[in-house]
Amino acid sequence: MVVSGEQHGLRTLSTRSLWFLVLSGCATGVSWFAYFRALQLGPASRVAPIDKLSLAFTLVFAIVFLGETMTWRLVAGVVLMVAGALLTIA
């Protein structure tokens, strides 16, 4: 943004949006610390598949709380992701 001269748009963000950005950054940092700690405690072959299950949870939350549409392809993709993660862990 700074290189292309578009940083002026930051001034138009509401206080609420800025708080969400700050909280999102904090949550991301905590998530990375937890991930690295999990890698210290267990093998990457088991930690990484569990981490990838977060995408499935995100999709479920988007459907339940944000009202996103659920298609057969989306359901099939989530089922395959969860099955693949569980097969990798087992």
N, C-alpha and C positions, 0 to 999 in steps of 0.2 A: 504494500500500500504506500509506504513512504517513497519508494523508488519511483512509482508511477504518479505520485502527486495526489493520491486519493485519500490521504489521511484526514482531510477536512470533514469527511462524512462521519467521523467519530463524534464530532461535536453535536450532531443531530440525534444521537442515541438518547433515549430516555434513561432516567436514573434506574428504573426497573430493569431495563435491558442491560445496563452496565453491571448491575448486581448479579443478574443471571450469568453474564460472561465471567465475572470474578468467581462465582460459586462453581461454575462449570470447570474453570481452570483448576480450582482447588480439588474438586472431585477427581479430575484427571490425574493430578499429581498423586493423590492418595491411592488411586487405582494402580499407578505404575509402581509405587512403593510396595503395595500388596503383591503385585505380580513378581517383582524381583525377590521379595521375601519367599514367596511360594517356590520360586526356582532354586533358592538356597536350601529349602527343606525337602524338595522332591525332584525327581528326574523331569527334564523338559518334555519327555515323551508322554508324561501324564499331566503335567501342568498346562501345556499349550492347548490340548483339546478342551480342557475345562474352561480355559479362557475364551475359546471360540464359541462356547455355548452362550456367551453374552449376546451374540447377535440374535440367536433364537429368542432369548428373553426380550430383547429390544423390539423384535417384530410382534411378539405377543402383546407387549405393553402398548405398542402403537395401534394395534387392532382394538384392544379393550378400552384404552383411555383416550385415544385420539380419533377413533372412529375410522381408521383406514380400512379400505376394502380388502377382503380376503378372497383371493383367487385360488384355484386348484394348483396353479404353479407355485404360488407362495407357500401353500400348505405342504406340497411335495418337497419343495426346497428345504423348509424347516425340518421336516421329518428326516430327510436325507442327511442334513447337517447334524442333527441330534444322534441319528444312528451311527454316522461315521465317527463322531466324537466318542460315543460309548464303545464302539468296536476298537478304537485306538486305545482307550483306557484299559479295557479288559484284557 
